[in-house]
Amino acid sequence: MVAEIPVILGKAKIEGDYRIDGVPGSGAKIGIDWADLAGGTTGKLLPTGHAKDVLDVPGVGKVEASIVDCPNLVVYCRAGDFGLKGTEGPREFDSNQTLLQALLTTQKVANKLTNTDVGTVVVVAEPADSIDHTSGKTVRAEEMDFSCREIFMGKLHKTLGGSVTASCGVAAKLPGTIVNEIVSNASDKRREIRIGHPAGIITCESQVEVGNGEFKVTRDVIFRTARRIMDGYVYVPKSLFS
């Protein structure tokens, strides 16, 4: 990964006005580029060789999915295929064990197809007004390119994980994927992708080039803030080094 760190007089800048929905406070905007991690799990950006596959999911039926490996393995499905709008929050997801089991089973089917035992499943939908489930404020459809919900450790992620955010950006730029079919046409003309999640909006920057029939990820940046919040010492017995 490559970190793009703002500096002042040769030292990392700490304070700034960059904010991330779901994270308290603000700070200097740090970019983390995951582009070189394309295919990091399976060796291929599109592990099956297809932008979309049809999965036969027990208890659900035929489900269309896009499996993308950058920087981690993510299985994308349409929210509507599971009876969802794509705007639901933790309460609607986590209280519905049948839904969670269906999504986890979908992930297992995809894992078997790609010969892995890792990854996560994400459901996506067209931009739509939703409720920020941390503040109760309305998140407007025009603020996002698509809506996204990630299943993490058997529950709905309260926001969106960093690696999944990076993956979403790449999937949005890959022709033929479910995410690419959903995003607004305007996103094709800019690097920035705006993703709606349960606590608001998160943005990333993505760029995918096509050459000789192959896709190459040239930029896959998520943004973070960081500051040192603690300093201390760890005391180790000298005998351990003798």
C-alpha positions in Angstrom: 0.0 0.0 0.0 1.1 3.6 -0.6 0.2 6.3 1.9 -0.3 9.8 0.8 0.4 11.9 3.9 0.1 15.7 4.1 3.1 17.2 5.9 4.1 20.5 7.6 7.8 21.3 7.8 8.6 17.7 7.0 6.4 16.2 9.7 3.0 14.5 9.3 0.1 16.9 9.5 -2.4 16.0 12.2 -5.2 18.6 12.3 -7.5 19.2 9.5 -11.1 19.5 8.4 -11.6 16.1 6.8 -14.4 14.1 8.3 -15.6 10.5 7.9 -19.2 9.7 8.6 -19.4 7.4 11.5 -16.0 8.5 13.0 -16.0 11.3 15.6 -13.9 14.5 15.0 -11.8 15.6 12.0 -8.2 15.5 10.9 -5.7 15.7 8.1 -6.8 13.8 5.0 -4.6 10.7 4.5 -4.9 8.7 1.3 -4.2 4.9 1.3 -3.7 3.4 -2.2 -4.5 -0.3 -2.4 -4.1 -0.6 -6.2 -1.2 -3.1 -6.0 -3.3 -5.5 -3.9 -5.5 -6.4 -6.9 -5.8 -10.2 -7.0 -4.2 -10.4 -3.5 -6.3 -13.3 -2.4 -6.9 -15.4 -5.5 -4.3 -14.0 -8.0 -7.0 -12.4 -10.2 -9.0 -9.2 -10.0 -12.0 -11.2 -11.3 -11.4 -14.6 -9.7 -13.9 -16.4 -11.9 -12.9 -14.6 -15.1 -16.4 -13.0 -15.3 -17.8 -9.7 -14.2 -21.0 -11.6 -13.1 -21.8 -15.1 -12.1 -25.0 -16.9 -11.2 -24.8 -18.6 -7.9 -27.1 -21.5 -6.9 -27.7 -20.7 -3.2 -29.4 -23.3 -1.1 -32.6 -21.9 0.4 -32.5 -18.8 -1.9 -32.2 -20.0 -5.5 -30.3 -18.4 -8.4 -28.5 -15.3 -7.3 -26.5 -13.1 -9.7 -23.2 -11.9 -8.1 -20.0 -10.1 -8.9 -16.9 -11.4 -7.2 -14.0 -8.9 -7.0 -10.6 -9.4 -5.5 -9.1 -6.0 -4.7 -7.8 -5.5 -2.0 -9.8 -8.4 -0.4 -12.3 -10.8 -1.8 -15.9 -9.3 -1.9 -19.1 -10.9 -3.2 -21.5 -8.3 -4.5 -25.2 -9.0 -4.8 -28.3 -6.8 -5.5 -30.2 -5.9 -2.4 -33.5 -6.6 -4.2 -32.6 -10.2 -4.7 -32.9 -10.7 -0.9 -36.0 -8.6 -0.5 -34.1 -5.5 0.6 -34.2 -1.9 -0.4 -30.5 -1.3 0.4 -31.3 1.4 2.9 -31.9 -0.8 6.0 -29.9 -0.4 9.2 -28.5 -2.7 11.9 -31.9 -3.2 13.5 -33.5 -4.6 10.3 -30.5 -6.8 9.4 -29.5 -8.1 12.8 -33.0 -9.1 13.9 -33.5 -11.1 10.7 -31.6 -14.4 11.1 -33.1 -15.8 8.0 -31.7 -12.9 5.9 -28.3 -13.1 7.6 -28.1 -16.9 7.0 -29.1 -16.4 3.3 -26.3 -13.9 2.9 -23.7 -16.0 4.7 -24.7 -19.0 2.6 -24.2 -16.9 -0.5 -20.7 -16.1 0.6 -20.0 -19.8 1.2 -21.1 -20.7 -2.3 -18.9 -17.9 -3.7 -16.0 -19.2 -1.6 -16.4 -22.7 -3.0 -16.5 -21.2 -6.5 -13.2 -19.4 -5.9 -11.6 -22.1 -3.8 -11.2 -19.8 -0.8 -12.5 -19.5 2.8 -12.3 -15.8 3.2 -14.1 -12.7 1.9 -17.4 -10.9 2.7 -20.7 -10.4 1.1 -22.1 -7.0 0.3 -25.5 -6.0 -1.0 -25.8 -2.9 -3.2 -28.7 -0.8 -4.5 -29.6 2.3 -6.5 -29.1 5.6 -4.6 -32.0 6.3 -2.3 -32.7 8.5 0.7 -31.9 6.7 3.9 -31.5 7.4 7.6 -28.1 7.8 9.3 -28.5 5.1 11.9 -26.1 6.8 14.3 -27.5 10.4 14.2 -31.0 10.0 12.8 -30.3 12.5 10.0 -31.4 11.9 6.4 -28.8 10.9 3.9 -29.8 12.1 0.5 -29.8 10.0 -2.7 -28.0 12.7 -4.7 -25.1 12.6 -2.3 -24.2 9.0 -3.3 -23.5 6.9 -6.4 -24.9 3.8 -4.9 -26.1 2.3 -1.6 -24.1 -0.4 0.1 -24.5 -2.7 3.1 -21.7 -5.0 4.3 -22.1 -8.2 6.3 -19.2 -8.4 8.8 -18.8 -11.2 11.3 -22.3 -12.4 10.9 -23.9 -8.9 11.3 -24.4 -5.7 9.5 -21.3 -3.5 9.6 -22.3 -0.2 11.3 -20.5 1.8 8.5 -18.2 0.2 5.8 -14.8 -1.4 6.3 -11.8 0.2 4.7 -10.9 -2.7 2.5 -14.5 -3.1 1.4 -14.7 0.6 0.6 -11.6 0.2 -1.6 -13.2 -2.8 -3.3 -16.4 -0.9 -3.9 -14.5 1.8 -5.8 -12.9 -0.8 -8.1 -16.1 -2.7 -8.6 -17.8 0.5 -9.6 -15.2 1.0 -12.4 -15.2 -2.6 -13.7 -17.5 -2.8 -16.7 -20.3 -5.4 -16.3 -20.2 -5.8 -12.6 -23.4 -5.4 -10.6 -21.9 -2.3 -8.9 -20.9 -0.8 -12.3 -24.4 -1.3 -13.6 -25.9 0.6 -10.6 -23.6 3.6 -10.3 -24.6 6.9 -11.9 -23.1 7.7 -15.3 -21.5 10.7 -13.9 -19.1 8.5 -11.9 -17.5 7.2 -15.1 -16.0 10.7 -15.7 -14.4 11.1 -12.3 -12.2 9.2 -9.9 -14.3 9.8 -6.8 -17.0 7.3 -5.9 -19.5 8.1 -3.2 -20.9 5.2 -1.3 -23.9 5.3 1.0 -23.7 3.1 4.2 -25.7 2.9 7.4 -24.0 5.9 9.0 -23.8 8.2 6.0 -21.4 8.5 3.0 -17.8 7.5 2.5 -15.8 8.4 -0.6 -12.9 6.8 -2.4 -10.9 7.3 -5.6 -10.7 4.6 -8.2 -9.3 4.2 -11.7 -9.2 1.0 -13.8 -7.5 0.8 -17.2 -8.2 -1.7 -20.0 -5.4 -3.1 -22.1 -5.3 -6.2 -24.3 -8.6 -7.3 -22.9 -7.2 -7.1 -19.3 -8.2 -4.8 -16.5 -5.5 -3.0 -14.4 -6.2 -1.1 -11.3 -4.1 2.0 -11.3 -5.7 3.8 -8.3 -7.7 2.5 -5.4 -7.6 5.1 -2.6 -9.5 5.3 0.6 -9.1 8.2 3.0 -8.4 8.2 6.7 -7.4 10.5 9.6 -4.9 9.7 12.3 -3.3 11.1 15.3 -1.2 9.8 18.2 -3.5 9.5 21.3 -1.1 7.8 23.7 2.6 7.5 24.4 4.2 5.0 26.8 6.8 2.4 27.6 6.9 -1.4 27.7 9.3 -3.0 30.1 10.9 -6.3 29.0 13.1 -8.5 31.3 16.8 -8.3 30.2 17.1 -12.1 30.6 14.9 -12.6 27.5 17.7 -11.2 25.3 20.6 -13.2 26.9 
